[in-house]
Amino acid sequence: MTKNLRERAEETANKVQQILGIPNQEHPKEVVDAIEQAIIKALVDERHRCADVALVCCNEDDDRAQRVADEIRKVRSVLISNLSAMR
């Protein structure tokens, strides 16, 4: 089964709180939200990095590089829309 980001954040929050010896009832939503936001930021940042790499790697064919970079950046918009809809 594929896990969504929220499920991954909840699982990670439980593990972190367990490691720290903190009961899961202490600020569960805030901890999960912080972890989820960190995951989202990492995904968005990675998309930007991929687009930048595409531009550098295809610099001999600027048009192609731009198209690839644009497609990668479009994924960011879709990702953000999907994540917003999950809330």
C-alpha positions in Angstrom: 0.0 0.0 0.0 1.3 3.5 -0.9 1.4 5.9 2.0 0.6 9.5 1.6 2.8 12.3 3.1 0.5 12.7 6.1 0.7 9.0 7.0 4.5 9.2 6.6 4.6 12.3 8.8 2.5 10.6 11.5 4.7 7.5 11.4 7.8 9.6 11.7 6.3 11.7 14.5 5.5 8.5 16.5 9.0 7.2 16.1 10.6 10.5 17.1 8.4 10.8 20.2 9.1 7.2 21.1 12.9 7.8 20.8 12.6 10.9 23.0 10.4 9.2 25.5 7.6 11.7 24.9 4.0 10.4 25.0 2.3 10.6 21.6 -0.5 12.7 23.1 1.8 15.7 23.6 1.3 18.1 20.7 0.7 15.4 18.1 -0.8 17.6 15.4 2.0 20.2 15.7 4.7 17.6 15.4 3.0 15.8 12.5 2.4 19.2 10.8 6.1 20.2 11.2 7.3 16.9 9.7 4.9 17.0 6.9 6.0 20.5 6.0 9.6 19.4 6.1 8.8 16.6 3.6 6.9 19.0 1.3 9.8 21.5 1.3 12.3 18.8 0.6 10.2 17.6 -2.4 9.7 21.1 -3.8 13.4 21.9 -3.4 14.4 18.7 -5.1 12.1 19.5 -8.0 13.9 22.8 -8.4 17.3 21.1 -8.2 16.2 18.7 -10.9 15.1 21.5 -13.2 18.4 23.3 -12.7 20.4 20.1 -13.4 18.3 19.7 -16.6 19.3 23.2 -17.7 23.0 22.6 -17.1 23.1 19.1 -18.6 21.3 20.1 -21.8 23.0 23.4 -22.2 24.0 22.6 -25.8 20.3 22.4 -26.7 18.8 25.3 -24.9 15.3 24.8 -26.2 15.2 21.2 -25.1 16.7 22.1 -21.7 14.1 24.7 -21.1 11.3 22.3 -22.1 12.6 19.7 -19.6 13.0 22.3 -16.9 9.5 23.6 -17.5 8.0 20.2 -17.3 9.8 19.5 -14.0 8.6 22.8 -12.6 5.0 21.9 -13.6 5.3 18.9 -11.4 5.8 21.2 -8.5 2.5 22.9 -9.2 0.7 19.6 -9.4 2.4 18.4 -6.2 1.4 21.5 -4.3 -2.2 21.3 -5.6 -2.4 17.6 -4.6 -0.9 18.3 -1.1 -3.3 21.2 -0.6 -6.3 19.0 -1.5 -5.2 16.4 1.1 -5.8 18.9 3.9 
